[in-house]
Amino acid sequence: MNLTISGHHLEVTPALKEFVSNKLARVTKRFDQVIDVRVLLSLENTKEKEGRQSAECTMLLKGGDIHVKTSHEDLYAAIDEMVDKLDRQIVKFKDKIKDHDHQAHKKTLSA
């Protein structure tokens, strides 16, 4: 798995890289067919405080890809939300794969 962490209008510190990679380890344990993960952390120049820090992730998987974007006033909270959303989408993706495999297997057995 290739992991790329980049920042837009902010410097990605080693502590931030470690935090993101530790959080993503939970997701990659759940699904082992991850090819590439790209994380973009950004600071938006908006006047409102709410949703100023954003984290987005694109995960390339065997059989598809998943894209998640979250915004929060705290960058670490935005990363947590991003990983939670990513985790839910991985579960849906795995269920979809299992349903397709199961239906194909049923068709061959009934024929």
Secondary structure, 3 states (H helix, E strand, C coil): CEEEEEEECCCCCHHHHHHHHHHHHHHHHHCCCEEEEEEEEEECCCCCCCCCEEEEEEEEECCEEEEEEEEECCHHHHHHHHHHHHHHHHHHHHHHHHHHHHHHHHHHHHC
